[in-house]
Amino acid sequence: MKKIILLLSIFIISLGCENASQNSSKKSKQKNNTETLQQEKKAEFGIVIHGGAGFIKKSNLSDSLENAYRAKLKEAILTGNKILENGGSAVEAVQRSINIMEDSPLFNSAKGAVLNHEEKAELDASIMDGKTLNAGAVAGVTIIKNPINLAFEVMENSEHVLLSGKGAENFAKARNLEIVEPSYFITDKQLQNIKRIKKQAENKQATFYNSDINGEKFGTVGCVALDKNGNLAAGTSTGGMANKKFGRIGDSPIIGAGTYANNKTCAVSGTGWGEYYLRGVVAYDISALMEYKGLSLAEATNEVIHKKQPELGGNGGIIAIDKNGNISTEFNTAGMFRASLVNDSLSIKMFKEN
């Protein structure tokens, strides 16, 4: 009997020691994880924008045109950064940065949009809040001065995610958004461009691109941001593909394809051949690789843009920022108009070599 009591005593003591050791180990791991998370935090807030990816080479841009793009990218990113710096939301920063590019004839969005086969502008846009996973999008609108603003209204003031055509335009009027004549969006550059493309099509040389920079160019604009409250947001705005027909809609207004934001992972905006971004669910795929596979932002964007998309036949690029302020600007084309501002470090780039 004494032996049994002795053995039980030894067992209880050893069990207590083991539990104490496990608790100590668990606390140590928790401490280490906390320290790791603190070390991974790169920035309190940050912002990244793009103005399209494609056949963008220095040899194809005049000095004056290059300077014009740099100036507009700088204006757009400083606008959003000021909002973040003053404690504003990532959603507002994204919206206002995109507004600057939508109002410029330099990009394929709103004022500078490419034209469809009927020589009209059909505009798409989307925005997503990483905190709530709420989102709004519009497709095929023709009279909304700033489509990203309508996407925001859909997100904030409707029970829907995606509105299209006349219905979206009626909702814009109900929300008192700025309405313009369809002719507002038509620039001489894009009018000449569509006439040239249609003539090429007649000669059985049909192409879907904006040739204002001597070849393929996707001028979709987008923005991703992280605010001081740790919230992420993403937005995208585009005129789509030149010479598009039959009410074609690309990836830009589709949540998960051209735009995605989730506070658990990252915010992404894409620019490229929309059909392939739709098939690859590109923006969400990057987030999913981070959430479920444990990849870093750099690893996830590299996997999607340089492996998965080329295998499908797609080309283009993305901008992204994660919950810790890390950024990525990956593209598999000759260049991408892009800018970032993190930790007071401003970067404006266009070509692959810089």
Summary of the structure (lengths in Angstrom):
residues: 354
radius of gyration: 24.2
end to end distance: 81.8
largest distance: 102.9
contacts: 1376
relative contact order: 0.16
helix: 45%
strand: 23%
